[in-house]
Amino acid sequence: MARSKRFLSAVLLTYTYQALLMLVGLWLTPFLLKRIGQHDYGVWIIALQVLAYLSLVDIGVVILLPREIAYATGRAGGSTDSSELPFIFGRTLRIIFYQMPLVVMAAAGFWFWFPVPANVHGFIGLIIAAFTLLFPLRVFRATVEGLQDLKFMGQVTILTWVAGTVVMVALIFAGVGLYAMAIGWAATQFLNAAIFAYRIVSRYPHVLPSKRAHFSSAGAAEYFKRGMWASVSQIATPLMSGFDILVIGKVLGAAAVVPYTCTGKLISVLSNQPQALLDAALPGLSEVKAGESKDHVFRVTTALTQASLMIAGAVACTVVAVNQGFVTWWVGSRLYGGLLLSLLIAVAMLLRQWNVTLVYSMFCYGLEKRLSLMSLLDGVTTATTAAVLISWLGPIGGPLASVFSILVVCLPANLSAVARQAGVSVPGLLRPLWPWGWRVVTLGVAACLLGRQWTPHGFLQTAATGVLAGITYVAVMLTIGKKSVLWPYVQPRVQPIHDVLVARLGLVKTATADLVNK
């Protein structure tokens, strides 16, 4: 029960944080564009991607730390007083310091390579220097996470983000300009590290090493090996989702990054919804993996795929219809990248969401090593193709590269792997998705035609168009809902709502008839 309460508190705080990010982001982006300009804002977007790449030098060591601590507390019966914890903390800290020369070299390399004019190299240098200094201090946050102090983590995340945002906005008003972004980010990170360090010292002092033996590197080789596998997916992620921004900044300049990211912003925010569904299903998938037959696993994963794609299809069709109106209302028409870019980003999101459902299915069948290798291959293919296509075609090369990698690398390999494990053919695996597939293509074409012929103006028209597109999508997809593998899982939750609505409607009809008769 205590674990469930901690988890629910963390989930609530996570959604609160995401809501704050979205609401503040709607105001902050136009504010920054007005105060520091499109070019400098593009530099900031690129800088965030560089930080994502710099974090990869960790080689999975800090990624593993929360799990190692959780295992130790589990072996101690759930107690945080496990005698293993000082050794785990000390060994991790020692390995991190072994990594520091690599961190410094990588940071220096990024600083010299960074694709911006020389007059902003000082800004980049400040961010990279802060990252390098903070690198060892990440161990404190990872330790608190492993101790499952989740509510505190959520509170600190919100507090430090608010503090850093306030510092940044105040400095921008003071005329500091682009450096305000770096100082605000650094303030957030330093405050975060300081609070978690204080939490460890004040509440969990027994975790800290108290003698030289705790800093032993025994088992470091095995730890590195497991960390390498854990970090493969981490390496692939920025290659799949951030390399296009770096290439656009290098080839077309920092200012070109802004319309690209603004055009894809609505899709990137809304695409979190199907991903949240998959994340919520992960514990259930783990249970299915452990104790059910392959037939049952196939039914569950097919239903999950249908549910995820239903939501992703709604996001894609709605955004294509309203994106020009949204971007124009939000940051101005000059930062809208065009209908073709918007459509390609939506298609890439939809295909990638399909691939993610296959990834979760492969997890159910115990193909974790294959998943890691496929993720890395996907990332390398996406990054390489993006470098070629963006240089040739411009910003549309970014989503085109993602589409190419999914269609050529991911889907063929992952579909065949899932089909083989489920004991069905690839056409048999695809057959349940066909009714959804041709409908979403038809609705997508209709959304494109609507986007070409009419653009909503202002927030109210954009919202009304989005609602209408969403209702149309639901009405079309309802015709296949009751015939799908998904329906038996949905019906027990939908039927009570349906019964209540029907009963209320019957009462309204009866009352209306009585009034008419009187």
Backbone torsions as a table, in degrees:
resi	resn	phi	psi	omega
1	MET	NA	-42.0	179.5
2	ALA	-62.8	-39.3	179.4
3	ARG	-64.8	-40.0	179.3
4	SER	-64.3	-40.8	179.1
5	LYS	-64.3	-41.4	177.9
6	ARG	-62.1	-42.1	-179.0
7	PHE	-64.7	-45.9	-178.5
8	LEU	-65.3	-37.6	177.3
9	SER	-63.9	-40.8	179.1
10	ALA	-65.6	-40.7	178.9
11	VAL	-62.5	-44.3	179.7
12	LEU	-61.3	-44.1	178.9
13	LEU	-67.0	-35.0	177.5
14	THR	-63.1	-45.3	179.0
15	TYR	-67.4	-34.6	175.7
16	THR	-62.5	-43.7	179.2
17	TYR	-62.9	-44.0	179.6
18	GLN	-64.3	-39.4	178.3
19	ALA	-64.2	-42.1	177.2
20	LEU	-62.0	-42.5	178.9
21	LEU	-59.5	-44.2	-178.5
22	MET	-67.1	-45.9	-177.2
23	LEU	-66.5	-46.7	179.7
24	VAL	-67.8	-35.8	179.8
25	GLY	-62.3	-35.1	177.8
26	LEU	-60.8	-34.4	178.2
27	TRP	-87.9	-37.2	-170.2
28	LEU	-70.0	-39.4	-177.6
29	THR	-61.5	-52.0	176.3
30	PRO	-61.2	-34.6	178.6
31	PHE	-62.1	-46.2	-179.4
32	LEU	-67.2	-39.8	178.8
33	LEU	-61.2	-37.4	-179.6
34	LYS	-73.4	-38.6	-172.6
35	ARG	-86.1	-37.5	-176.3
36	ILE	-113.2	-12.9	176.7
37	GLY	93.7	159.3	-175.6
38	GLN	-65.0	-41.5	-178.1
39	HIS	-62.8	-49.6	-178.0
40	ASP	-67.1	-34.1	176.3
41	TYR	-66.2	-37.5	174.6
42	GLY	-62.6	-38.5	176.2
43	VAL	-60.1	-41.5	179.8
44	TRP	-63.8	-42.3	178.4
45	ILE	-61.2	-43.7	178.8
46	ILE	-64.4	-39.4	-179.3
47	ALA	-60.4	-38.0	178.5
48	LEU	-63.5	-36.9	177.3
49	GLN	-68.1	-37.9	177.5
50	VAL	-61.0	-40.3	178.5
51	LEU	-62.7	-36.5	177.3
52	ALA	-62.2	-39.2	178.7
53	TYR	-71.6	-38.2	178.7
54	LEU	-61.9	-33.8	-178.9
55	SER	-65.1	-16.4	-177.6
56	LEU	-71.8	-16.1	179.5
57	VAL	-69.1	-5.9	178.5
58	ASP	-65.0	-28.1	-178.5
59	ILE	57.0	34.4	170.1
60	GLY	80.4	2.3	-174.4
61	VAL	-67.1	-51.1	179.7
62	VAL	-70.7	-28.5	176.6
63	ILE	-60.2	-39.6	-177.9
64	LEU	-77.1	-23.8	-171.2
65	LEU	-56.5	-48.1	179.6
66	PRO	-58.2	-39.3	-179.7
67	ARG	-67.8	-40.0	179.3
68	GLU	-63.7	-41.0	178.6
69	ILE	-66.3	-41.5	179.3
70	ALA	-63.2	-41.0	176.7
71	TYR	-60.5	-42.6	-178.4
72	ALA	-64.7	-43.9	178.4
73	THR	-67.0	-32.7	176.7
74	GLY	-65.9	-41.9	178.0
75	ARG	-66.2	-23.0	178.5
76	ALA	-92.5	16.7	178.0
77	GLY	75.7	25.7	179.2
78	GLY	89.8	0.6	-179.0
79	SER	-85.3	141.0	176.4
80	THR	-85.7	6.5	179.4
81	ASP	-93.5	16.7	-177.7
82	SER	-56.7	137.2	179.6
83	SER	-70.7	-13.9	179.4
84	GLU	-75.4	-24.0	-169.3
85	LEU	-62.0	-44.1	178.4
86	PRO	-59.7	-38.0	178.9
87	PHE	-66.9	-43.7	-180.0
88	ILE	-62.1	-44.5	180.0
89	PHE	-64.0	-46.9	-177.2
90	GLY	-65.3	-42.9	179.1
91	ARG	-62.3	-43.4	179.7
92	THR	-62.7	-43.7	-179.9
93	LEU	-63.3	-38.0	179.8
94	ARG	-66.8	-42.0	178.5
95	ILE	-63.9	-39.0	179.1
96	ILE	-61.2	-42.1	178.7
97	PHE	-68.7	-28.9	172.0
98	TYR	-62.8	-31.3	-177.5
99	GLN	-79.2	-15.8	-171.6
100	MET	-57.6	-39.8	176.2
101	PRO	-58.4	-39.2	177.1
102	LEU	-64.4	-40.3	178.5
103	VAL	-61.6	-45.2	-179.1
104	VAL	-63.5	-43.1	180.0
105	MET	-65.5	-41.9	178.9
106	ALA	-64.3	-41.3	179.4
107	ALA	-63.5	-43.0	178.6
108	ALA	-64.3	-39.2	178.8
109	GLY	-63.0	-44.4	178.0
110	PHE	-64.0	-38.4	-177.8
111	TRP	-64.2	-40.9	179.7
112	PHE	-74.1	-32.2	-174.9
113	TRP	-84.8	-22.4	-166.0
114	PHE	-50.7	128.1	-171.5
115	PRO	-80.7	63.7	177.7
116	VAL	-138.8	161.8	177.6
117	PRO	-60.4	158.2	-176.3
118	ALA	-62.1	-25.7	-175.5
119	ASN	-72.3	-9.2	176.5
120	VAL	-112.6	8.9	178.3
121	HIS	-65.0	-29.1	176.0
122	GLY	-64.8	-38.3	176.1
123	PHE	-62.3	-47.2	178.9
124	ILE	-64.8	-39.3	179.0
125	GLY	-61.1	-37.9	178.6
126	LEU	-63.8	-44.1	179.8
127	ILE	-64.9	-45.7	-177.7
128	ILE	-66.7	-37.6	177.8
129	ALA	-64.6	-42.3	177.9
130	ALA	-62.8	-42.1	178.2
131	PHE	-60.0	-44.8	-178.0
132	THR	-63.1	-43.9	179.3
133	LEU	-65.4	-34.2	-176.8
134	LEU	-83.4	-12.6	-172.3
135	PHE	-53.2	-48.3	-179.9
136	PRO	-70.1	-24.9	-174.5
137	LEU	-75.0	-9.1	177.8
138	ARG	-65.1	-16.6	-179.1
139	VAL	-61.5	-29.3	-178.1
140	PHE	-69.9	-44.8	177.7
141	ARG	-63.4	-43.5	179.7
142	ALA	-61.6	-35.9	179.0
143	THR	-67.7	-43.8	177.7
144	VAL	-61.8	-38.1	177.4
145	GLU	-63.7	-44.3	178.9
146	GLY	-63.3	-31.4	177.0
147	LEU	-79.3	-1.2	176.0
148	GLN	60.3	37.0	172.3
149	ASP	-85.6	62.9	-164.8
150	LEU	-73.8	-37.4	179.3
151	LYS	-63.0	-43.0	178.5
152	PHE	-62.7	-40.7	178.8
153	MET	-59.7	-44.4	179.2
154	GLY	-63.0	-41.6	179.5
155	GLN	-64.4	-42.2	-179.7
156	VAL	-66.2	-40.4	179.5
157	THR	-58.4	-46.4	179.8
158	ILE	-66.7	-45.3	-178.0
159	LEU	-60.7	-48.7	-176.4
160	THR	-69.7	-35.3	177.5
161	TRP	-65.6	-43.2	177.8
162	VAL	-61.9	-45.0	-179.1
163	ALA	-61.4	-46.2	179.7
164	GLY	-64.3	-38.4	178.7
165	THR	-66.1	-41.4	178.5
166	VAL	-62.7	-44.1	178.4
167	VAL	-59.9	-45.3	-178.5
168	MET	-62.5	-47.8	-178.9
169	VAL	-63.8	-41.4	179.7
170	ALA	-62.8	-41.2	179.6
171	LEU	-68.7	-34.2	177.1
172	ILE	-66.4	-42.2	175.7
173	PHE	-62.3	-30.2	179.7
174	ALA	-79.2	-4.6	176.3
175	GLY	90.1	15.5	-179.1
176	VAL	-71.0	-27.6	176.7
177	GLY	77.1	-139.0	-174.2
178	LEU	-59.7	-33.5	-179.4
179	TYR	-63.3	-22.2	177.0
180	ALA	-61.2	-34.1	179.5
181	MET	-65.1	-45.5	-179.2
182	ALA	-65.6	-43.1	-178.7
183	ILE	-66.3	-41.8	178.3
184	GLY	-62.3	-43.6	178.4
185	TRP	-63.9	-46.5	-179.4
186	ALA	-62.2	-38.7	178.7
187	ALA	-62.4	-41.7	177.9
188	THR	-59.9	-47.7	-176.2
189	GLN	-67.8	-42.8	179.8
190	PHE	-65.9	-42.6	178.8
191	LEU	-63.7	-40.5	178.6
192	ASN	-60.1	-49.3	-179.1
193	ALA	-63.7	-40.1	-178.1
194	ALA	-65.2	-42.2	-178.7
195	ILE	-66.2	-43.2	179.9
196	PHE	-68.6	-35.3	176.0
197	ALA	-63.2	-42.8	178.4
198	TYR	-64.0	-37.1	178.9
199	ARG	-62.1	-42.5	179.0
200	ILE	-64.9	-47.2	-176.8
201	VAL	-64.6	-40.4	-173.5
202	SER	-85.3	-35.8	-173.8
203	ARG	-108.9	-30.6	-177.1
204	TYR	-125.7	51.8	-177.1
205	PRO	-64.1	-23.8	-179.4
206	HIS	-67.9	-14.1	178.3
207	VAL	-76.4	-27.5	-174.9
208	LEU	-74.0	139.6	178.7
209	PRO	-62.1	138.6	-179.0
210	SER	-116.6	-4.7	178.8
211	LYS	-149.8	164.4	-173.1
212	ARG	-60.4	-33.0	-177.9
213	ALA	-61.4	-26.5	-179.3
214	HIS	-68.8	-18.7	180.0
215	PHE	-94.3	20.2	179.7
216	SER	-64.2	146.6	176.4
217	SER	-97.3	17.0	178.3
218	ALA	-59.0	132.2	-179.9
219	GLY	79.8	7.2	-177.0
220	ALA	-64.2	-37.5	-178.3
221	ALA	-61.5	-45.7	178.3
222	GLU	-65.9	-36.9	178.9
223	TYR	-63.8	-43.5	177.0
224	PHE	-61.5	-42.1	-178.3
225	LYS	-61.5	-47.3	178.5
226	ARG	-67.2	-35.1	177.9
227	GLY	-64.8	-35.6	178.9
228	MET	-61.6	-44.8	179.1
229	TRP	-66.8	-38.5	180.0
230	ALA	-65.3	-27.8	-175.8
231	SER	-91.2	-6.9	-177.9
232	VAL	-60.2	-47.3	178.8
233	SER	-65.9	-33.5	176.8
234	GLN	-63.6	-37.7	178.1
235	ILE	-66.1	-40.5	-175.9
236	ALA	-69.8	-31.7	-173.2
237	THR	-59.1	-53.5	179.0
238	PRO	-67.2	-24.4	175.6
239	LEU	-67.9	-35.8	-178.8
240	MET	-81.2	-34.1	-169.5
241	SER	-118.4	-3.3	-177.5
242	GLY	-132.8	-15.2	-176.1
243	PHE	-66.8	-31.7	179.5
244	ASP	-60.4	-37.0	179.2
245	ILE	-65.6	-40.9	178.3
246	LEU	-64.3	-40.7	-179.0
247	VAL	-67.1	-43.3	178.3
248	ILE	-60.9	-42.5	177.7
249	GLY	-62.5	-38.7	-179.7
250	LYS	-72.2	-43.4	-173.2
251	VAL	-85.4	-43.9	-172.1
252	LEU	-107.4	-8.7	-179.3
253	GLY	100.0	157.7	-175.5
254	ALA	-62.4	-34.4	-177.9
255	ALA	-63.1	-30.6	-178.8
256	ALA	-70.0	-18.7	179.5
257	VAL	-68.2	-32.2	-171.9
258	VAL	-66.2	-52.7	177.4
259	PRO	-62.2	-31.2	178.5
260	TYR	-63.8	-48.1	-178.7
261	THR	-73.0	-35.6	178.6
262	CYS	-65.5	-37.8	178.8
263	THR	-65.6	-34.6	-179.0
264	GLY	-93.0	-0.2	-173.8
265	LYS	-62.1	-47.9	-176.4
266	LEU	-62.1	-40.7	178.6
267	ILE	-66.6	-42.5	-178.5
268	SER	-63.7	-34.5	179.2
269	VAL	-73.3	-48.4	-175.5
270	LEU	-72.9	-25.4	-179.7
271	SER	-69.2	-9.8	174.5
272	ASN	-66.5	-20.9	-176.1
273	GLN	-68.6	-51.7	175.1
274	PRO	-63.6	-31.8	177.2
275	GLN	-65.4	-38.2	177.0
276	ALA	-62.7	-36.2	177.1
277	LEU	-61.5	-44.9	179.7
278	LEU	-65.8	-41.6	179.0
279	ASP	-62.4	-40.6	179.6
280	ALA	-66.7	-28.3	-178.4
281	ALA	-83.1	-10.5	-173.2
282	LEU	-58.7	-45.0	177.5
283	PRO	-59.4	-41.0	177.8
284	GLY	-64.3	-38.4	177.0
285	LEU	-63.9	-38.8	177.5
286	SER	-61.0	-41.1	178.7
287	GLU	-65.8	-43.2	178.7
288	VAL	-62.0	-43.2	179.8
289	LYS	-57.8	-37.3	-172.6
290	ALA	-76.0	-35.2	-167.7
291	GLY	-134.7	7.8	-175.4
292	GLU	-114.3	165.0	178.7
293	SER	-74.9	165.7	179.0
294	LYS	-64.7	-34.4	178.3
295	ASP	-62.7	-42.6	179.8
296	HIS	-67.9	-40.5	177.2
297	VAL	-60.6	-40.9	179.5
298	PHE	-62.7	-42.9	179.1
299	ARG	-64.1	-44.2	-178.2
300	VAL	-64.4	-46.8	-177.2
301	THR	-69.1	-33.9	175.6
302	THR	-64.8	-43.5	178.1
303	ALA	-62.8	-41.1	179.3
304	LEU	-65.0	-40.7	177.4
305	THR	-61.1	-45.0	179.8
306	GLN	-62.9	-43.3	-179.8
307	ALA	-63.5	-45.3	-179.1
308	SER	-63.5	-43.3	-178.6
309	LEU	-71.2	-31.2	174.7
310	MET	-59.0	-46.8	-179.1
311	ILE	-69.1	-44.9	-179.8
312	ALA	-62.0	-38.2	177.4
313	GLY	-63.4	-40.0	177.1
314	ALA	-62.6	-42.4	178.6
315	VAL	-62.1	-47.8	-176.6
316	ALA	-62.0	-49.9	-176.8
317	CYS	-65.4	-40.7	-178.9
318	THR	-67.3	-44.7	-177.0
319	VAL	-65.8	-41.1	178.8
320	VAL	-58.5	-36.9	-178.2
321	ALA	-72.9	-32.6	-170.6
322	VAL	-114.9	-4.3	-167.7
323	ASN	-61.9	-40.1	-179.9
324	GLN	-62.8	-43.1	177.9
325	GLY	-64.2	-39.5	-179.7
326	PHE	-65.4	-49.9	-177.4
327	VAL	-63.8	-40.1	179.1
328	THR	-62.4	-43.4	178.6
329	TRP	-67.0	-36.8	-172.5
330	TRP	-78.1	-55.7	-173.3
331	VAL	-128.2	-2.2	178.9
332	GLY	107.7	149.2	-174.2
333	SER	-64.1	-27.6	-176.8
334	ARG	-68.1	-16.2	179.6
335	LEU	-101.6	14.0	173.9
336	TYR	-93.1	126.0	-174.0
337	GLY	-80.6	-3.0	178.2
338	GLY	107.4	159.4	-177.2
339	LEU	-64.6	-38.9	-178.4
340	LEU	-63.5	-44.9	177.8
341	LEU	-62.3	-43.5	179.3
342	SER	-60.7	-43.7	-180.0
343	LEU	-65.0	-44.2	-178.7
344	LEU	-65.1	-37.6	176.6
345	ILE	-63.7	-40.4	178.9
346	ALA	-65.9	-42.1	178.7
347	VAL	-64.3	-43.5	178.1
348	ALA	-60.7	-42.8	178.0
349	MET	-61.0	-44.3	-176.9
350	LEU	-64.7	-46.3	178.9
351	LEU	-65.6	-39.6	179.9
352	ARG	-67.2	-34.5	176.9
353	GLN	-65.2	-38.7	175.8
354	TRP	-61.6	-44.7	179.3
355	ASN	-63.0	-36.9	179.1
356	VAL	-63.2	-37.9	177.7
357	THR	-64.5	-35.4	175.6
358	LEU	-66.9	-36.8	177.3
359	VAL	-61.0	-43.8	178.4
360	TYR	-65.8	-36.6	176.4
361	SER	-64.0	-42.3	178.2
362	MET	-63.4	-35.0	175.1
363	PHE	-60.8	-41.5	178.9
364	CYS	-59.6	-33.3	-178.2
365	TYR	-89.8	4.4	174.6
366	GLY	79.5	31.0	-177.3
367	LEU	-102.6	46.9	-173.0
368	GLU	-63.9	-41.8	-178.6
369	LYS	-64.8	-43.0	177.4
370	ARG	-61.1	-39.1	178.9
371	LEU	-60.0	-44.3	-178.8
372	SER	-62.5	-44.9	-179.2
373	LEU	-66.9	-39.4	179.0
374	MET	-67.4	-37.4	177.7
375	SER	-62.8	-42.3	179.0
376	LEU	-65.4	-42.9	178.2
377	LEU	-62.8	-40.7	176.9
378	ASP	-60.4	-46.0	-179.4
379	GLY	-63.0	-44.0	-179.8
380	VAL	-65.3	-43.2	179.8
381	THR	-63.7	-44.6	179.6
382	THR	-61.4	-46.0	-177.7
383	ALA	-65.3	-44.9	-178.7
384	THR	-64.0	-45.5	-179.6
385	THR	-65.3	-38.5	178.7
386	ALA	-61.9	-41.3	179.9
387	ALA	-60.4	-38.7	-179.9
388	VAL	-75.1	-49.7	-172.4
389	LEU	-70.1	-37.2	179.1
390	ILE	-66.7	-39.0	177.1
391	SER	-64.0	-30.4	-176.5
392	TRP	-90.4	-46.5	-171.1
393	LEU	-109.0	-11.1	-176.3
394	GLY	92.1	-159.4	-173.8
395	PRO	-57.2	-29.8	-179.5
396	ILE	-64.3	-16.2	176.7
397	GLY	-64.5	-22.8	179.1
398	GLY	-63.1	-61.9	177.9
399	PRO	-66.2	-30.7	176.9
400	LEU	-61.0	-38.7	178.1
401	ALA	-62.9	-41.1	179.0
402	SER	-65.1	-43.3	178.2
403	VAL	-61.2	-43.9	180.0
404	PHE	-60.2	-47.1	-177.8
405	SER	-63.3	-40.5	-179.0
406	ILE	-66.6	-46.1	-175.5
407	LEU	-71.9	-34.9	-174.1
408	VAL	-92.9	-37.7	-173.6
409	VAL	-102.3	-56.0	-167.0
410	CYS	-76.2	-58.4	-172.2
411	LEU	-60.8	-46.5	179.0
412	PRO	-58.7	-46.0	-177.6
413	ALA	-69.5	-44.6	-176.1
414	ASN	-72.9	-36.6	176.7
415	LEU	-63.5	-43.5	179.9
416	SER	-66.4	-37.0	179.6
417	ALA	-66.3	-46.0	-179.7
418	VAL	-66.0	-42.3	179.8
419	ALA	-61.5	-43.0	-179.7
420	ARG	-63.4	-43.2	179.6
421	GLN	-68.0	-34.9	-178.5
422	ALA	-82.0	-11.3	-179.6
423	GLY	76.3	28.8	178.0
424	VAL	-128.2	167.6	175.2
425	SER	-81.9	164.1	176.5
426	VAL	-61.2	-43.9	174.7
427	PRO	-58.9	-36.1	176.9
428	GLY	-65.5	-31.9	177.2
429	LEU	-72.0	-35.0	-177.1
430	LEU	-81.9	-24.9	-172.6
431	ARG	-55.4	-43.9	179.7
432	PRO	-63.6	-19.5	-177.8
433	LEU	-91.0	-12.3	-175.6
434	TRP	-59.8	-45.9	-179.9
435	PRO	-58.4	-37.4	176.3
436	TRP	-71.5	-40.2	-172.4
437	GLY	-60.7	-51.1	-176.2
438	TRP	-71.0	-28.5	177.4
439	ARG	-70.1	-41.5	-178.4
440	VAL	-69.3	-33.0	175.1
441	VAL	-64.5	-44.6	178.7
442	THR	-61.1	-45.8	179.4
443	LEU	-66.8	-34.7	177.6
444	GLY	-64.8	-41.5	176.7
445	VAL	-62.7	-42.9	178.4
446	ALA	-62.4	-38.8	178.4
447	ALA	-65.0	-39.6	177.4
448	CYS	-62.7	-44.5	178.9
449	LEU	-62.2	-40.7	177.1
450	LEU	-63.1	-42.5	180.0
451	GLY	-63.8	-31.5	179.2
452	ARG	-77.0	-34.4	-173.4
453	GLN	-89.5	-26.9	-173.6
454	TRP	-148.5	134.8	178.3
455	THR	-118.4	122.2	177.1
456	PRO	-67.0	144.9	-179.3
457	HIS	-116.1	126.8	178.5
458	GLY	83.3	169.8	-175.5
459	PHE	-66.1	-44.2	-174.5
460	LEU	-64.2	-45.4	179.1
461	GLN	-65.2	-39.6	179.3
462	THR	-64.2	-44.7	179.1
463	ALA	-64.4	-42.7	-179.7
464	ALA	-63.4	-40.9	178.6
465	THR	-64.7	-40.7	177.6
466	GLY	-63.6	-42.1	178.1
467	VAL	-62.7	-44.2	-179.9
468	LEU	-63.1	-42.6	178.4
469	ALA	-63.8	-40.6	179.0
470	GLY	-65.4	-42.5	179.1
471	ILE	-63.8	-41.7	178.0
472	THR	-61.0	-43.8	179.1
473	TYR	-60.7	-47.1	-179.5
474	VAL	-62.1	-42.9	-178.8
475	ALA	-62.0	-40.5	179.8
476	VAL	-69.9	-41.9	-176.1
477	MET	-75.9	-21.5	178.4
478	LEU	-61.3	-26.8	-178.3
479	THR	-66.1	-22.3	179.2
480	ILE	-107.2	-7.7	-174.0
481	GLY	-59.5	-47.2	-174.7
482	LYS	-74.3	-12.8	179.3
483	LYS	-97.4	-3.0	-174.0
484	SER	-89.2	164.0	175.0
485	VAL	-64.5	-24.2	-177.9
486	LEU	-69.0	-30.4	-169.5
487	TRP	-58.4	-43.3	178.9
488	PRO	-58.3	-26.4	178.6
489	TYR	-82.9	-28.3	-177.1
490	VAL	-87.8	-35.9	-172.0
491	GLN	-54.5	-45.3	-179.1
492	PRO	-59.7	-24.1	-179.1
493	ARG	-94.2	-28.6	-178.7
494	VAL	-85.6	-34.9	-173.1
495	GLN	-58.9	-44.1	178.6
496	PRO	-60.5	-38.2	177.8
497	ILE	-65.1	-42.5	178.7
498	HIS	-61.1	-44.1	-178.7
499	ASP	-63.5	-40.7	178.9
500	VAL	-64.5	-43.7	179.8
501	LEU	-63.3	-41.8	178.7
502	VAL	-64.1	-42.5	179.4
503	ALA	-63.5	-43.3	178.5
504	ARG	-64.1	-39.8	178.9
505	LEU	-64.5	-37.1	177.3
506	GLY	-64.1	-39.4	177.8
507	LEU	-64.3	-40.3	178.7
508	VAL	-63.7	-43.6	179.0
509	LYS	-62.2	-41.6	-180.0
510	THR	-64.2	-44.6	179.7
511	ALA	-64.3	-39.5	179.0
512	THR	-64.5	-42.6	179.6
513	ALA	-63.9	-39.0	178.8
514	ASP	-63.6	-40.6	179.3
515	LEU	-64.7	-40.6	179.8
516	VAL	-64.6	-42.1	-179.1
517	ASN	-66.1	-33.7	179.6
518	LYS	-72.7	NA	NA
